[in-house]
Amino acid sequence: MAVYECFFFSDGMIQYWENIAVRSGDHLVAALRKRLFEGEWTFAEAWLGEALVCRVDRSMRAYRHYAA
């Protein structure tokens, strides 16, 4: 299980962050989407170390995985 540092943005600024532990990339996207739609943020990013792993955008209901 990996632990990702996740940032939630509004107006281009980090408004909230938390560490999220998940088993796979699909679980990571699901966790980010759930938190996005429960909160007031516009997008979220998940990082593993110095690498951006995933970005989820609320307005487009889209996500993008990055090579980790």
C-alpha positions in Angstrom: 0.0 0.0 0.0 1.4 3.4 -1.0 0.8 6.7 0.9 0.3 9.7 -1.4 0.5 13.3 -0.4 -2.7 14.9 -1.8 -3.4 18.5 -2.3 -6.8 20.1 -2.9 -7.0 23.4 -4.8 -9.4 26.3 -5.1 -8.6 29.6 -6.9 -5.2 28.1 -7.9 -4.1 27.8 -4.3 -3.8 24.8 -2.0 -6.7 24.9 0.4 -6.3 21.5 2.1 -4.0 18.6 2.1 -3.8 15.1 3.5 -2.0 11.8 3.2 -4.0 9.1 1.6 -3.0 5.4 1.7 -4.4 3.2 -1.1 -3.7 -0.1 -2.8 -3.8 1.0 -6.5 -4.2 3.9 -8.9 -7.9 3.3 -9.3 -8.4 3.5 -5.6 -6.5 6.7 -5.5 -8.6 8.3 -8.2 -11.8 7.2 -6.4 -10.6 8.6 -3.1 -9.7 12.0 -4.7 -13.0 12.2 -6.6 -15.0 11.4 -3.4 -13.2 14.1 -1.4 -13.5 16.6 -4.3 -17.3 16.2 -4.5 -17.7 16.4 -0.8 -15.7 19.6 -0.6 -15.5 22.9 -2.4 -12.3 22.4 -4.2 -11.8 22.6 -8.0 -9.1 20.0 -8.5 -6.8 17.7 -6.6 -3.3 16.3 -7.1 -1.6 13.2 -5.6 2.2 13.1 -5.2 4.5 10.2 -4.4 7.7 11.7 -3.2 8.8 14.2 -5.8 6.6 12.8 -8.6 3.1 14.0 -9.6 1.1 10.8 -9.9 -2.5 11.9 -10.6 -4.6 15.0 -11.1 -8.4 15.0 -10.8 -10.4 18.0 -12.1 -13.9 18.5 -10.6 -15.3 20.6 -13.5 -14.4 18.2 -16.2 -15.0 15.0 -14.1 -11.7 13.9 -15.6 -8.4 12.6 -14.3 -5.0 12.1 -15.6 -2.3 9.7 -14.4 1.3 10.6 -14.7 4.3 8.2 -14.8 5.5 7.6 -11.3 
